[in-house]
Amino acid sequence: MSLQPQPVKAQSVDHLKVNVYANRQDLGTSAGRAAAATIKELLGTKDRLRMIFAAAPSQNEFLDTLASDPDIDWSRITAFHMDEYIGLPNDAPQKFSRFLCERLFDKVKPGQVHLIDSSSSIEEECKRYGELLREAPIDIVCLGIGENGHIAFNDPPVADFDDPFTIKAVELDDACRQQQVNDGCFPTFDDVPTHALTLTIPTMMAGAHLYCMVPGPTKRNAVQRTLNGSISTECPSTVLRRHADCTLYVDRDSYGA
């Protein structure tokens, strides 16, 4: 294994640990190795782990690092994901379930994979997926932050730090839809679905260990607001500063240094 990339800066903001890396690859490699170490440590004391994953280009290097670790016993891991568009065909390349299957699940073969099915009754799917999530505590959540400060699809207009739901249907903010175009996932703004299913903020904050990967210059404003703004649903990611064990991985581009 190559040398562990070292952060060029490390700080804490409230409870949130922040590691700044020279570039995107170092960020993803370091975050992936840290998460892998936690997985192995927890599997040393528990029969099974439950993990939630984000699907976004920002996660690519992190997911590649996890997938390449030969020492993780994925057969003892139950995997969830945190959001899915409503209204896309089942074979659409932009589906988050497809992204995670191609990037990680098909490679490592977790013992159980629970995918969000947004193709039929939304009410029934929220009930089904919510029950699966509530069966046992979540050990690890791997997430990112959107350009508007969203975590999962909890955009500022719909984010609720005390949300009573486990998973819910939401209308996507214009800034969130534009980000999907900026990321190269859709050709135009009008091609981006207007609604999605998302795990709520309390669902993700209930995870024992959070790893948050946020590379790239388009995320700089969101990162600065996360670290320096008041903790508010106007920038939902600020809530991460309240979590007992969340580490934010950024690069020079997203941090602004």
C-alpha positions in Angstrom: 0.0 0.0 0.0 1.3 3.5 -0.8 2.0 6.0 1.9 -1.0 7.5 3.6 -1.7 11.0 2.3 -1.3 13.5 5.1 -3.6 16.5 5.5 -2.0 19.9 4.8 -4.2 21.3 7.5 -6.4 19.8 10.3 -8.8 21.6 12.6 -12.0 21.2 14.5 -15.1 23.3 14.4 -17.4 22.6 17.3 -17.5 18.7 17.3 -16.6 18.4 13.5 -13.1 17.3 12.6 -11.8 18.8 9.4 -9.0 17.5 7.3 -7.7 19.5 4.3 -5.8 17.6 1.6 -3.6 18.9 -1.3 -5.9 17.4 -3.9 -9.0 15.3 -4.6 -7.2 12.0 -4.9 -5.4 12.4 -1.5 -8.8 13.3 0.0 -10.5 10.2 -1.3 -7.7 7.9 -0.5 -7.3 9.1 3.1 -11.1 9.1 3.7 -11.4 5.6 2.2 -8.6 4.2 4.3 -10.0 5.8 7.5 -13.4 4.4 6.9 -11.9 0.9 6.0 -10.0 1.0 9.3 -13.3 1.7 11.2 -15.1 -1.0 9.4 -12.5 -3.6 10.3 -12.3 -2.4 13.9 -16.1 -2.7 14.3 -16.2 -6.1 12.6 -13.8 -7.2 15.2 -16.4 -6.7 17.9 -19.7 -7.1 16.0 -21.3 -9.8 13.8 -22.6 -7.3 11.3 -22.3 -3.7 10.2 -24.9 -1.4 8.7 -23.7 1.4 6.4 -25.3 4.2 4.3 -23.7 5.4 1.2 -24.0 8.6 -1.0 -24.1 8.4 -4.7 -22.3 11.3 -6.4 -19.1 12.0 -8.4 -17.6 13.5 -5.3 -17.5 10.1 -3.7 -15.6 8.4 -6.6 -12.1 8.3 -5.1 -13.4 7.3 -1.7 -15.5 4.5 -3.1 -12.6 3.2 -5.2 -10.4 3.1 -2.2 -13.0 1.1 -0.2 -13.5 -1.3 -3.1 -9.8 -2.0 -3.5 -9.2 -3.0 0.2 -8.9 -6.8 0.2 -9.3 -7.1 4.0 -12.9 -5.9 4.5 -15.4 -8.7 5.0 -18.2 -7.3 3.0 -20.3 -10.4 3.6 -21.1 -9.1 7.1 -22.1 -5.6 5.9 -25.7 -4.4 5.2 -25.7 -1.5 2.8 -28.2 1.3 2.2 -28.1 4.4 0.1 -29.4 7.8 1.0 -31.5 9.1 -1.9 -33.1 8.4 -5.2 -34.8 10.4 -7.9 -38.5 10.0 -8.6 -39.6 9.6 -12.2 -36.5 8.3 -13.9 -36.8 5.0 -15.9 -35.4 2.0 -14.1 -32.6 1.7 -16.6 -31.6 5.4 -16.4 -27.8 5.8 -16.0 -28.4 8.7 -13.5 -30.2 6.5 -10.9 -28.2 6.5 -7.7 -28.9 2.8 -7.1 -27.2 2.0 -10.4 -24.3 4.3 -9.6 -23.5 2.6 -6.3 -24.0 -0.9 -7.7 -21.5 -0.1 -10.5 -19.0 1.8 -8.3 -19.1 -0.4 -5.2 -21.8 -3.0 -4.5 -21.2 -5.2 -7.6 -17.5 -5.2 -6.9 -17.5 -6.0 -3.2 -20.8 -7.9 -2.9 -22.1 -6.8 0.6 -24.0 -9.4 2.5 -27.2 -7.4 2.0 -27.9 -4.4 -0.2 -31.2 -2.5 0.3 -31.9 -0.2 -2.7 -34.5 2.5 -2.8 -37.3 1.7 -5.3 -38.9 5.0 -6.4 -40.8 3.4 -9.3 -44.1 2.6 -7.6 -46.0 3.8 -4.5 -43.9 6.4 -2.8 -45.8 6.1 0.4 -45.3 2.3 0.5 -41.6 2.7 -0.3 -41.1 5.2 2.5 -42.7 2.7 4.8 -40.7 -0.3 3.6 -37.3 1.4 3.5 -37.9 3.2 6.8 -38.7 -0.1 8.5 -35.4 -1.6 7.1 -33.4 1.4 8.4 -35.0 1.2 11.8 -34.4 -2.5 12.3 -31.0 -1.8 14.0 -28.6 1.2 14.6 -26.6 2.5 11.6 -22.8 2.2 12.2 -21.3 4.2 9.4 -22.6 6.9 7.1 -20.6 8.0 4.1 -21.9 11.3 2.7 -21.1 14.5 0.8 -22.4 18.1 0.9 -24.2 19.7 -2.0 -23.5 23.1 -3.5 -26.5 24.5 -1.5 -25.4 22.8 1.7 -27.7 19.9 1.4 -27.0 16.5 2.9 -28.7 13.7 0.9 -31.5 15.6 -0.7 -32.4 17.7 2.3 -32.2 21.0 0.5 -32.7 24.2 2.6 -36.4 24.5 1.9 -37.2 21.0 3.1 -34.4 20.3 5.7 -35.6 19.6 9.2 -33.1 18.9 12.0 -36.0 17.3 14.0 -37.7 15.6 11.1 -40.2 12.9 12.4 -39.7 10.8 9.3 -36.9 8.3 8.4 -37.2 8.8 4.7 -39.5 11.2 2.8 -40.3 12.5 -0.7 -39.1 16.0 -1.4 -39.2 18.6 -4.2 -35.6 19.5 -5.3 -34.3 23.0 -4.9 -33.3 24.7 -8.2 -29.7 25.0 -7.0 -29.7 21.3 -6.3 -31.0 20.5 -9.8 -28.4 22.8 -11.4 -25.7 21.0 -9.5 -26.6 17.8 -11.2 -26.0 19.5 -14.5 -22.7 21.0 -13.2 -21.6 17.5 -12.2 -22.3 16.2 -15.7 -25.1 13.9 -14.7 -27.7 15.5 -16.8 -27.4 17.5 -20.1 -29.8 20.3 -19.1 -31.6 21.7 -16.1 -35.0 20.6 -17.5 -33.7 17.0 -17.7 -33.2 16.8 -13.9 -36.1 15.3 -12.0 -38.0 17.7 -9.8 -38.6 15.3 -6.9 -36.7 12.6 -5.0 -36.8 10.3 -2.0 -34.3 11.1 0.7 -33.2 9.9 4.1 -33.9 12.6 6.6 -31.3 14.5 8.6 -32.0 12.7 11.9 -31.7 9.3 10.1 -28.1 10.2 9.0 -27.2 12.0 12.2 -28.1 8.8 14.1 -25.2 7.0 12.5 -22.4 6.3 14.9 -19.5 7.3 12.6 -19.8 9.8 9.7 -17.3 10.3 6.9 -18.1 13.3 4.7 -16.1 13.8 1.4 -16.4 17.2 -0.3 -13.8 17.9 -3.1 -13.7 20.5 -5.8 -14.1 24.3 -6.3 -17.9 24.2 -6.8 -18.2 23.2 -3.2 -16.1 26.0 -1.7 -19.0 28.2 -0.7 -20.9 25.3 0.9 -17.8 24.2 2.9 -17.2 27.8 4.2 -20.8 28.1 5.2 -20.7 24.6 6.9 -17.7 25.7 8.9 -18.4 29.3 9.6 -22.1 29.9 9.4 -24.7 29.5 12.1 -26.1 26.0 12.6 -29.3 26.4 10.6 -31.4 24.7 7.9 -30.4 27.6 5.6 -27.3 25.5 5.2 -28.3 22.0 6.3 -24.7 20.7 6.5 -24.0 22.9 9.4 -25.7 20.3 11.6 -22.7 18.1 11.1 -20.9 20.3 13.7 -23.2 18.7 16.3 -22.3 15.1 15.6 -20.1 13.3 18.1 -17.9 11.6 15.4 -18.0 13.2 12.0 -14.9 13.9 9.9 -15.1 16.3 7.0 -12.6 15.6 4.2 -11.9 18.5 1.9 -9.2 19.5 -0.6 -7.6 22.9 -1.3 -10.2 23.6 -4.0 -13.2 23.1 -1.7 -11.6 24.5 1.4 -10.3 27.7 -0.3 -6.7 27.4 0.7 
